[in-house]
Amino acid sequence: MADIPKHEDTFEDVLVQVEHDLSQLKYNVGKINVDEKGATLDIKVLDNAISRTQSSIRRHADDYLKSVNKQQLVLPAIEDLPKQTLKIYKWKPSLEGLPDVYSQKKTLDALFHETKVKPEAVESLAVTKAKGKRVQYLPEDELQPVIKPSLLRMSIQHNIMTLQPRPELHWSKKELDFKPEKKSKCQMDSQTRPRRKVGESKHLFTSLPSLPSQITVSDRMDQMEIQATTSFVTEETEDQSEDAQTSTFTIVNGKIDPMAKDFICFKGRFSWCWSSVVEVLEDLTKLLREFAVPLAKVDGDNFIQLCPSSDYGYSKTLSKATLFSLLQNKGDVLELVSRPGQRYRGEGGRDAAATRIQACWRRYFNRTSYLCYHHRKNAAEVISMSWLLHYQRCQVKKDLQAKRFRQLENYRNRAEHLAENWKHIRSSKRTIIHIPSLGFSQSWRQNTRKYDILQNIQITRLCDIRDENVEVIYICPVHLGEDILRYYDNFLSRNGADSSTSQDLLCNKRFLILTPEAVDHFPTRNMCLSTLLKYSPSTLKQIKRQIQGKWAYIVGGVGHEDDLDVADELDVPILGPEPAVSQLHGTKSGGRRIFSEAGLEVPPGQGDVYALNQLYETLAELITQNIHIQRWLFKINVQRRGRDTAFCDVCHLRCYSWALQRYQYFGPDLYHSKWVQEFVMQKYLEEIPEWLIYYTQLAKCSRFQSWSEFMKFFLRQGGVVEAYPPSENVTHMTVDMLLEPSGEVTLLSWGDQLHGYCHLDIVGAIIPKTSVHLEILHSICMHVAHVCQQKCIMGYVSVGLATFVDHSTMKQKIWGIDLEIGFSDQLAMTQMLLMATGGTLNWHTGCFEVPMPDREKCSEQEAAAKHLVDSRYAVVGIHLFHSNLSMLYHSMFFKMCKYNYIEFNKKENEGTVFALYDSSERSTIGMIAVSEDLQGALVTFAQNLSVIHQEILSSKKEEETNFKVVITNIEDMLEMIIQNKNQLMD
């Protein structure tokens, strides 16, 4: 064999060496002697010769590949690059030494049929000269099956196309110089193939149809030589194709075995891009060693697809996921790698673990320090912002307190001025600004339905203009329609008053209705009217313009702090107490205190209850001390008209019958001793919580749906526990009086209450009162008024009383049950009654007097001798509700009433008058029925309700109304009146 060629050797030298090797092959074949007489030919000798030649050729190819890989390639000059052409040399072995087989062409056609070697190729032997050396080769188009891409050609093409030197590979010299000692397929077949005799091949030749009949031994040797050469080339090609198909190799413990057959096949197949493959393999093996993967199978197809597409030499290191995707058993590998701590079991695991621990500790330490700093920073920010907000709130609070104090001082100064000039104001022309505001707490207002309509119930305050010296500016909490404005304009004009609802009042106009613009801005907030007026600058300017240069004062409703704002803005006094005084004494508990100080008897009970345990203990003590009281009431401090009231009967207590037996056993005197009542009270205390939950009833008119909801508001606002009068016939009455700034007290209205669903639901009144003697009533009112004046209460005050007959003494008792500070609904309807009839309430006689009709008038002499007045009775309905009324417009409603003769006769001062409250809902109205006697007024009122109910009754819609209960209560009263008349006649 020739030596390894140097760097300066050309490729032609290698081809010369190959020619020399083929000559040696010919020489070896020619040394075989065959017996012409049929001696056997040793095929093994021929196979060994061919194998040795093949091994020699492979060795020379490997030597050449090594020498080429170590060369430093230089890029060609740019200007000469287009002129240079790449010339690829192909090895074509010389067949000069082979015998001439031209005479046996037909026989060779049959022999080369499967290998597709054309017989004409033998004739086209060519000789070429390269650098003084002759090289024999076959034409390229004649030996296509023999000249397939081999390891030598792939190496040549790869090195010629590479334009830059390859980086130094991290492979040992042993790995690079490794040559697989693998026997060729031809050699293996020759060893396992049985020896044949020369005569045995005669059958092959005789089977050919075109062979001549006589074949010499030399001819047979030539045929065998050609067949052996063809078989060598074909088997070599098949062996290379089988190796090329093997593209999977294994990596054990992160290391590649260079002697492994699968890796040698992989390396041989992809040697043309081996530089990229080596770098990826290094990363892959390093990753497998780091994770201590015992076995990994590399998918060569995916591997080789990744290398050319990624341009690996100029990009960053591939990710772990990409490297693991190259494995066939990536599922098992990923499962192993995902185990906790697997990284620290591999190469460099101790260093990685130490680095990880140090990093975690540094991260923990730094993060703890940062969190501490961040916490302190946030705390400092929160503290600073809280302090800033607290400081701002304190400043705002101080400013508001200073403003409230200034407003309160102004209120007191104006109140003093009003008191000093009250007599002069009452006799002069003046303007009354009516603001029917209900200044309850926000929670109470938010849980009240139709709060705006409830504030507009007192629209009949307009009737104050019946005094010729009075002009009224009424602040309305809702927008009124033209129908309501026209109705009140007609009603008031019939009694000699002119009206105006425009912005500019003429001098002869006496009342004005204004709606604050803030009503549209806060439609769902249920704000009290004073607050809405406070945030309505246009309305305030308009009021200022109307009261400029006139005596004026404000008449409010339930006191609120914004009343002072409005009064300060308008610079007018308020005919009423300070808001704080009103909120303190205008509650149920405050009323009990005033009644007690006035010497008026109050129901057994306890006020200012704010805790549940306090309620239980108070109730147990009251039931024990007042064993004959059958019903106990629970009233919230801020409620009005008795609507939001609950009650419970003691007959449902299991120990009540036992307590009665104890009372009868010890007697009244001994029963009231402390040691007896203590034991009874303990029994009551055990049963009261369950008794309240299961047997407490809410008034049907209440806004609350359950006892728990009622109790929540009861404890939040505070309340009163008191006894219901122990009688079946109980009459409630209301007296309205004016505590004038000058100190005088004037009774304005009095009447017996008209009830709805129960005795706790007040829907109207019967005027005048008929249940209590006038002198007793006057004395009670004076005492109450005197106490109110001592507590700096002035303005309008309403007193609620209950009268009944005590069965133990058979005497009439009067209890003070309610005290309201402010203009009441009954007083507002009374003003409308007096405006419609032109009458007055004479508190000296206790009668409702109206002018005598024209037909009963007489001469002046008789008029001087008599008072030309007549008495009337009126039934006033304030809160009459029917859901079907909303289906009728007010014009249609009045037409229906006129058709049924429901109207008022001005001449006779008898009939019916309606009060309208709103234009949108139209479901709540007020009604006044006037007649000569009480029985006639009750009958008229009941008939009117019955007719209206029948007219608007709908079979398809279930109505909500209190008409039926009011009619039933009136019928009961009529029966009682008839019984009393019969008893008097008897």
Secondary structure, 3 states (H helix, E strand, C coil): CCCCCCCCCCHHHHHHHHHHHHHHHHHHHHCCCCCCCCCCCCHHHHHHHHHHHHHHHHHHHHHHHHHHHCCCCCCCCCCCCCCCCCCCCCCCCCCCCCCCCHHHHHHHHHHCCCCCCCCHHHHCCEEEEECCEEEEECCCCCCCCCCCCCHHHHHHHHHHHCCCCCCCCCCCHHHHCCCCCCCCHHHHHHHHCCCCCHHHHHHHHHCCCCCCCCCCHHHHHHHHHHHHHHHHHHHHHHHHHHHHHCCEEEEECCECCCCCHHHHHHHHHCHHHHHHHHHHHHHHHHHHHHCCCCEEEEEHHHHHHHHHHHCHHHCCCCCHHHHHCCECCHHHHHHHHCCCCHHHHCCCHHHHHHHHHHHHHHHHHHHHHHHHHHHHHHHHHHHHHHHHHHHHHHHHHHHHHHHHHHHHHHHHHHHHHHHHCHHHHHCCCEEEEECCCECCCHHHHHCCCCHHHHHHHHHHHHHHHHCCCEEEEEECCCCCCHHHHHHHHHHHHCCCCCCECCCCCCCCCCEEEECCCHHHHCCCCCCCHHHHHHCCHHHHHHHHHHHCCCEEEEECCECCCHHHHHHHHHCCCECCCCHHHHHHHCCHHHHHHHHHHCCCCCCCEEEEECCHHHHHHHHHHHHHHCCCCCEEEEEECCCCCCCCEEEEEHHHCCCHHHHHHHHHHHHHHHHCCHHHHHHHHHHHHHHHHHHHHHHCEECCCCCCCCHHHHHHHHHHHCEEEEECCCCCCCEEEEEEEEECCCCCEEEEEEEEEEECCCCCCEEEEEECCCCCCHHHHHHHHHHHHHHHHHCCCCEEEEEEEEEEEECCCCEEEEEEEEEEECCCHHHHHHHHHHHHHCCEEECCCCEEEEECCHHHCCCHHHHHHCCCEEECEEEEEEEEEEHHHHHCCHHHHHHHHHHCCCCEECCCCEEEEEEECCCCCCCEEEEEEEECCHHHHHHHHHHHHHHHHHHHCCCCCCCCECHHHHHHHHHHHHHHHHHHHHHHHC
